[in-house]
Amino acid sequence: MAQGPRPEPRRTGTSAGLLELIRQLVADAAALVQSHLDLARAEIGAGARVAGGGIALVAIGLFALCLAIAALAAALVMALVPAIGPVLACLVAALLIAAGGGALVMFGLSRIKRSSLAPRQAIANVGQSAVMLMRKSRRTPAATGGNSKGE
């Protein structure tokens, strides 16, 4: 027995409305994801700018240490040699210069630590958006007791 072609299922107003709701939900979700990505990029960029300032301070501090070590060490040692001898003069000069350079590096590192590269606002918004999408998905005709045409 050969069977004829099966008839196409009829689309009722409810199923057509449901399909439109699903299409709209997918479009809204895509737009929401894009806006979250844009926000995350903006937050990461702002955090990188703050960290960049701290990194620049560390680099400047290290460069200044390299330039100043030779001149300061020589001058300090020459000034201390008559009072405490050459060995102790070199040790005192090295400790004083290291303390100054270390202070600059620590200040720069503290600025880097205060900066945040994590997109905190975008992360917080993802949770809120998920709740909003779940609420919107529950507003289907079956959940509200009607269909999309208001019948």
Summary of the structure (lengths in Angstrom):
residues: 151
radius of gyration: 34.1
end to end distance: 42.6
largest distance: 119.3
contacts: 382
relative contact order: 0.17
helix: 81%
strand: 0%
